[in-house]
Amino acid sequence: MINKIIISNFNNIAAIVKNNRIQELVFIQNTYQVNDIYIGVVQKIFTSIDAAFVQLNRYERSGFIHVKDIKHYNILKKRNYILDNVKLHQKILVQIIKEPTCNKGPRLTTNIHLTGKYLILMPFNNTLHIAKKISDQNEYSFLHALGVLIKPPQLGLIFKESSRSIAAQILIEELRVLKKQWEFIQKSLINIVAPALLYRENNIIKKVIEEHYSHNINQIVVDSKDSAKKVYELIGHSKSNLSQTILTVYKHEEYIIDKFNIKTAIYNALSPKIELESGVCIFIEVSEALTMIDVNSGSFNTSHNAQETIFQANCMAATEIAYQLRLRNISGMIIIDFIDMISLKDKLNLLKHFHYLLKSDIAYPQIVQLSELGLVELTRRRRGKSLIELCEIQFPTSQIKALLGQKKQTIVDLEKSFLDINTIFFKKHFTSSIILHRYYMSQVHSTHRDAAIFSFLLYGYVIPLELYCSLLVSDII
């Protein structure tokens, strides 16, 4: 099996590819992200639910923190109520543990932790832990002894599963980097005015290498020599890893996200309908409460036995659904309506096949049950925003049509209309501005497009546009 990682550092996007098919997309955004550290201000306190809302910046949604997520520094004194822990307008150091959704702000904690590829540093926990999945007793004893020697006083340390068989010098160097990060955060607290962002890991290369790189990766393709240098610095310390992985700098004229079909994958993943080559159709509808997936046989027909045809169609659909859950990063409660089967044996074989497909998913999907109505219910752990949430239109289409109009306009009128919409909608919505820009550019004559691009950048949106160029507004509005 050929496994690749494609990294476009310019666009802050990466793709995990297996057998020439994109399995997962990784983004870096300038909005709230997991592990971001803020100095916030307590804005509201709700004693009925023992929770508080913390203002993280002056323009975005406030974060939510429950009393259970507040670290108690005095373990001898019980503080089971929110008013015993925080006060109104109090400054508080928090970290995001769950990204916001369309209607909810980010989930917060005061139990700060700094994560590396092999270690996790916990400034407010004076403990030492080894990952439970490290079952080898010799390896466990080695890491525990090393942890006792290198653990900083009054700080906590966790050895991740990836630390298995890693040289002590590499682990010590990573701990030094994590300590340096914590010292930087402490110094930033002295003069900064709350609310404010203190620390964010916005390096797409580091994120991809730490979360997705393993000895199974055959090739890493990057878009520049600087990116290749960063990759080498992150994985080059292990000669065995580097010898198994080919590091390539992409030098062709064709854009890297076009060459590896990343834009096409994004565009297709935003469509609710999936039609397989066999003719089987799958419909995916995402709502705030759950995700509903419906399977239709379509034009698929390969057997004279109706039940055998249905079973084969369901198995092909299950394979595609397992793939789409990873690609679209769908999380929460998921209900799948497969084609009805009469045979109990076929139902059990389908569940067994589906369970096998979900084993490789790092978000740990769990099949709950096959209901009496024939619906398969499962849950999938949230790992950041879904692809639909990242690319969702955040403004009423009727107002866009009213402002832009459907007739041809001069470039000056289009610029004015764009600024009017920007004032109304785009101070908070990054993705929407990209999609509108695509529509805006389609209305401008080719001789004026250079000027239009310049004016677009002049208005403050100095951002990689190619990422969403395949999202045609005419298909959405």
C-alpha positions in Angstrom: 0.0 0.0 0.0 1.4 3.4 -1.0 0.9 6.0 1.7 1.6 9.7 1.1 1.3 13.0 2.8 0.8 16.0 0.6 1.5 19.4 2.3 0.7 22.8 0.8 2.3 25.1 3.3 1.2 28.2 1.2 -2.5 27.2 1.6 -2.3 25.8 5.1 -3.8 22.5 3.9 -2.5 18.9 3.8 -3.9 15.6 2.5 -3.3 12.0 3.7 -3.3 9.8 0.6 -3.5 6.0 0.5 -3.4 4.2 -2.8 -3.9 7.5 -4.7 -7.1 8.3 -2.9 -7.3 11.2 -0.4 -8.3 9.7 3.0 -8.2 12.8 5.2 -7.8 16.6 4.9 -6.0 18.7 7.5 -6.5 22.5 7.7 -5.1 25.4 9.7 -7.5 28.3 10.3 -7.2 31.6 12.0 -10.2 30.9 14.1 -10.5 29.0 17.4 -8.5 25.8 17.3 -8.0 22.9 19.8 -5.1 23.6 22.2 -5.1 27.4 21.7 -4.3 29.1 25.0 -6.0 32.4 25.9 -6.0 34.8 28.8 -9.8 35.4 29.1 -12.2 37.4 31.1 -15.2 35.8 32.9 -18.2 37.4 31.1 -21.2 35.5 32.6 -21.8 33.0 35.4 -24.7 30.5 35.4 -25.0 29.0 38.9 -27.9 26.7 37.8 -25.5 24.7 35.6 -22.3 25.5 37.4 -20.7 27.0 34.3 -19.4 30.3 33.0 -18.8 32.0 29.7 -15.3 33.4 29.2 -14.6 36.2 26.7 -11.6 35.2 24.6 -11.4 38.1 22.2 -13.6 41.1 21.4 -15.3 39.9 18.2 -15.9 36.1 18.3 -18.1 33.9 20.5 -17.3 33.5 24.1 -16.0 30.1 25.4 -17.8 27.8 27.7 -16.2 26.3 30.9 -17.8 24.0 33.4 -16.8 23.7 37.0 -15.4 20.2 36.3 -13.0 21.7 33.8 -11.5 24.1 36.3 -8.3 23.0 37.9 -8.3 23.1 41.7 -4.9 24.3 43.0 -5.8 23.7 46.6 -6.7 20.0 46.8 -7.6 20.2 50.5 -10.4 22.7 49.9 -13.4 21.4 48.0 -14.8 23.7 45.3 -17.8 22.0 43.8 -19.6 25.2 42.7 -18.8 27.6 40.0 -18.9 30.7 42.3 -16.2 29.1 44.5 -13.8 29.0 41.5 -14.4 32.1 39.4 -15.8 35.6 39.8 -17.4 38.0 37.3 -14.8 39.9 35.3 -12.0 37.8 36.6 -9.0 37.1 34.4 -8.5 33.4 33.8 -5.9 31.3 31.8 -7.8 28.8 29.6 -7.2 26.4 26.8 -9.6 25.2 24.1 -10.4 21.5 24.3 -13.3 21.5 21.8 -13.7 23.7 18.7 -16.9 25.7 18.3 -19.8 24.6 16.1 -22.2 26.7 14.2 -24.3 27.6 17.3 -21.9 27.0 20.1 -18.6 28.6 21.3 -15.5 26.6 22.1 -15.2 24.4 25.2 -12.5 25.4 27.7 -10.4 24.1 30.5 -7.9 25.6 32.9 -5.9 22.4 33.0 -3.3 23.6 30.5 -1.3 21.1 28.6 1.4 21.5 25.8 1.5 18.6 23.4 4.5 17.4 21.4 5.0 14.4 19.1 6.1 12.1 22.0 5.4 14.0 25.2 2.7 16.1 26.9 3.7 18.8 29.4 1.1 19.7 32.1 2.2 22.9 34.0 -0.5 22.5 36.7 -0.2 18.7 37.4 2.8 17.4 39.3 2.3 13.8 38.0 4.1 11.3 35.7 2.1 9.0 33.4 2.9 6.5 30.7 0.5 5.7 27.9 -1.6 2.6 28.7 -1.0 1.2 25.2 2.7 0.7 26.0 2.4 -2.9 27.2 6.0 -4.0 27.0 7.3 -4.1 30.6 10.9 -3.2 29.7 9.8 -0.2 27.6 7.4 0.9 30.3 10.2 0.7 33.0 12.6 2.6 30.8 10.2 5.5 30.2 9.2 5.6 33.8 12.8 5.8 35.0 13.6 8.4 32.4 10.5 10.4 33.4 11.6 10.4 37.1 15.0 11.8 36.0 13.9 14.5 33.5 10.4 15.6 34.8 10.6 19.3 35.8 9.7 20.1 39.4 6.0 21.0 40.0 5.2 20.1 36.4 3.4 17.0 35.0 4.6 14.8 32.2 2.9 12.2 30.0 4.7 9.8 27.6 2.5 9.2 24.6 2.2 5.9 22.8 4.5 7.3 20.0 7.4 7.6 22.5 7.9 3.8 22.3 11.4 2.9 21.1 12.4 6.5 20.8 15.9 7.5 22.0 16.2 9.3 25.3 18.1 12.2 23.8 15.1 12.9 21.4 12.6 12.8 24.3 14.8 15.2 26.4 15.1 17.6 23.5 11.3 17.7 23.0 10.8 18.3 26.7 13.2 21.2 26.5 11.1 22.7 23.6 7.9 22.3 25.6 9.4 23.9 28.7 10.5 26.8 26.5 6.9 27.2 25.2 5.6 27.3 28.7 8.1 29.9 29.7 7.1 32.0 26.7 3.5 31.8 27.8 4.3 32.9 31.4 6.3 35.9 30.2 3.5 36.9 27.8 1.1 37.1 30.7 3.0 39.9 32.3 2.2 42.8 29.9 -0.7 41.4 27.8 -4.2 43.0 28.1 -7.0 40.5 28.5 -8.8 39.0 26.6 -6.0 37.9 24.2 -4.5 34.9 22.5 -1.3 33.7 24.2 -0.3 30.6 22.2 -1.4 28.9 19.0 0.3 26.2 17.0 -0.4 27.4 13.4 2.3 25.4 11.6 0.5 23.0 9.3 3.7 20.9 8.8 4.2 20.3 12.5 0.5 19.5 13.0 0.5 16.9 10.2 3.8 15.3 11.2 2.8 15.0 14.8 -0.7 13.6 14.2 -0.3 11.5 11.0 3.3 10.6 10.3 4.4 7.1 11.0 6.8 4.4 9.6 4.0 3.4 7.2 4.3 6.7 5.2 6.2 6.1 2.0 6.4 9.6 0.7 6.0 13.2 1.8 5.4 15.8 -0.9 5.8 19.5 0.0 5.5 22.7 -2.0 8.8 24.4 -1.2 12.4 23.9 -0.1 11.6 25.7 3.2 8.8 23.2 3.9 11.1 20.3 3.1 13.6 21.7 5.6 11.0 21.9 8.3 9.9 18.3 7.6 13.5 17.1 7.8 13.9 18.9 11.2 10.8 17.2 12.6 11.5 13.6 11.4 15.2 13.7 10.4 16.3 13.0 14.0 15.2 9.4 13.4 17.4 7.9 10.6 15.2 4.8 10.5 12.1 6.8 9.8 13.8 9.0 7.3 15.3 6.1 5.4 11.8 4.6 4.9 10.2 7.9 3.7 10.9 9.7 0.5 10.9 13.5 0.9 10.0 15.3 -2.3 9.8 19.0 -3.2 7.0 19.5 -5.8 8.5 21.5 -8.8 5.9 21.2 -11.6 4.0 24.1 -13.0 0.6 22.6 -12.2 -0.6 23.7 -8.8 0.1 21.1 -6.1 -3.5 20.9 -4.9 -4.6 20.4 -8.5 -2.1 17.8 -9.2 -3.2 15.6 -6.3 -6.9 16.4 -6.8 -7.3 18.1 -3.4 -9.6 20.8 -4.7 -11.7 18.1 -6.4 -11.9 16.1 -3.2 -13.1 19.2 -1.3 -15.7 20.0 -3.9 -17.1 16.5 -4.1 -17.1 16.1 -0.3 -19.4 19.2 0.0 -22.1 17.5 -2.1 -24.8 15.6 -0.2 -25.1 13.0 -2.9 -22.5 10.3 -3.7 -22.9 8.1 -6.7 -20.7 5.1 -6.9 -19.4 3.6 -10.2 -21.6 0.6 -9.5 -24.7 2.8 -9.5 -25.3 2.7 -5.7 -26.3 6.2 -4.4 -25.6 7.6 -0.9 -27.2 10.7 0.6 -25.5 12.4 3.6 -27.5 15.1 5.4 -25.8 16.9 8.4 -27.8 18.7 11.1 -27.0 20.2 14.5 -28.3 17.1 16.3 -27.1 14.2 14.1 -26.0 13.1 10.7 -28.4 11.0 8.6 -27.1 8.7 5.8 -29.4 7.0 3.4 -28.5 4.3 0.9 -30.3 3.6 -2.3 -29.5 0.8 -4.8 -29.9 3.1 -7.8 -29.0 1.3 -11.0 -27.0 -1.4 -9.3 -28.0 -4.9 -10.4 -25.5 -7.8 -10.7 -27.5 -10.8 -9.6 -30.8 -12.6 -10.3 -31.1 -13.0 -6.5 -32.7 -9.8 -5.1 -31.4 -10.4 -1.6 -27.8 -11.0 -2.8 -28.0 -7.8 -4.8 -29.1 -5.8 -1.8 -26.4 -7.3 0.4 -23.7 -6.4 -2.1 -25.1 -2.9 -2.5 -25.1 -2.4 1.2 -21.5 -3.7 1.6 -20.3 -1.3 -1.2 -22.1 1.5 0.5 -20.6 0.7 3.9 -17.1 0.8 2.4 -17.8 4.3 0.9 -19.5 5.6 4.1 -16.5 4.6 6.3 -14.3 6.5 3.8 -16.6 9.6 3.8 -16.7 9.8 7.6 -13.0 10.3 7.6 -12.8 12.6 4.6 -15.6 14.9 5.8 -14.6 14.5 9.4 -18.2 13.9 10.5 -18.7 13.4 14.2 -21.3 13.0 16.8 -24.4 10.7 16.4 -24.7 9.1 13.0 -27.7 7.1 11.7 -27.4 5.0 8.6 -30.4 3.7 6.7 -29.1 0.8 4.7 -31.3 -1.0 2.1 -33.7 -3.3 4.0 -32.5 -6.9 4.3 -34.7 -9.8 5.4 -32.0 -12.3 6.3 -30.5 -11.9 9.8 -27.3 -13.5 8.6 -26.9 -10.8 6.0 -27.5 -8.1 8.6 -24.8 -9.5 10.9 -22.3 -9.9 8.1 -22.9 -6.3 7.0 -22.3 -5.1 10.6 -19.1 -7.3 10.8 -17.9 -5.8 7.5 -18.7 -2.2 8.6 -17.0 -2.7 12.0 -13.8 -4.0 10.2 -13.8 -0.9 8.0 -14.1 1.5 11.0 -11.1 -0.1 12.8 -8.6 2.0 11.0 -10.4 5.3 11.8 -8.4 7.3 14.4 -11.6 9.0 15.6 -12.7 5.6 17.1 -16.3 5.2 15.7 -18.4 3.0 17.8 -21.4 1.1 16.4 -24.1 1.3 19.1 -26.8 -1.0 17.7 -28.9 -2.1 14.7 -32.4 -0.8 15.7 -35.7 -2.5 15.1 -36.3 -0.2 12.2 -33.1 -1.5 10.5 -31.1 1.7 11.2 -27.4 1.4 12.1 -26.6 3.8 14.9 -23.0 4.8 15.7 -21.0 7.6 17.3 -17.7 9.2 16.1 -15.4 11.3 18.3 -15.1 14.9 17.3 -11.7 15.8 15.9 -12.0 19.5 15.0 -14.5 21.1 12.6 -16.0 19.0 9.9 -15.4 19.9 6.3 -18.9 21.2 5.9 -18.5 23.4 8.9 -15.2 24.8 7.5 -16.8 25.6 4.2 -20.3 26.5 5.3 -22.1 29.6 3.9 -22.8 31.9 6.8 -25.0 34.5 5.1 -28.5 34.7 3.5 -28.3 34.1 -0.2 -31.3 36.4 -0.9 -29.4 39.4 0.6 -26.3 38.6 -1.6 -28.5 38.5 -4.7 -30.1 41.8 -3.8 -26.7 43.5 -3.2 -24.8 42.0 -6.1 -27.7 41.7 -8.6 -27.8 39.4 -11.6 -26.9 42.0 -14.2 -23.5 43.0 -15.5 -21.9 45.8 -13.6 -18.8 47.9 -13.9 -15.8 47.0 -11.9 -16.3 50.1 -9.7 -19.9 49.1 -8.9 -18.8 45.5 -8.2 -16.1 46.8 -5.8 -18.6 48.9 -4.0 -21.1 46.1 -3.7 -18.4 43.8 -2.4 -17.5 46.3 0.3 -21.1 46.7 1.3 -21.5 43.0 1.8 -18.1 42.8 3.5 -19.4 45.4 6.1 -22.5 43.4 6.8 -21.2 39.8 6.8 -17.5 39.2 6.4 -15.9 40.6 9.5 -16.6 37.3 11.1 -16.9 34.8 8.3 -13.7 34.0 6.4 -14.9 31.2 4.2 -17.9 33.2 3.0 -15.6 35.9 1.7 -13.7 33.4 -0.4 -16.9 32.0 -2.0 -18.3 35.5 -2.7 -14.9 36.4 -4.2 -15.3 33.5 -6.7 -18.7 34.9 -7.7 -17.4 38.4 -7.7 -14.5 37.5 -10.0 -16.8 35.6 -12.4 -18.7 38.9 -13.0 -15.5 40.8 -13.9 -14.3 41.0 -17.5 -11.0 39.1 -18.0 -9.2 42.4 -18.9 -10.0 43.8 -15.4 -9.3 40.7 -13.3 -5.8 41.8 -12.3 -7.1 45.0 -11.0 -10.0 43.1 -9.3 -7.6 40.8 -7.5 -5.5 43.7 -6.4 -8.5 45.5 -5.0 -9.6 42.3 -3.2 -6.2 42.0 -1.5 -6.2 45.7 -0.8 -9.4 45.4 1.2 -7.6 43.2 3.8 -8.1 39.6 2.6 -4.4 38.6 2.0 -5.2 34.9 2.0 -4.6 31.8 -0.2 -7.6 31.9 -2.6 -6.9 28.7 -4.5 -8.1 26.6 -1.6 -11.8 27.3 -2.3 -11.6 28.2 -6.0 -13.6 25.0 -6.9 -16.5 26.2 -4.7 -18.6 27.9 -7.4 -21.2 30.2 -5.9 -23.5 29.6 -8.8 -23.8 26.0 -7.6 -24.7 27.1 -4.1 -26.9 30.2 -4.4 
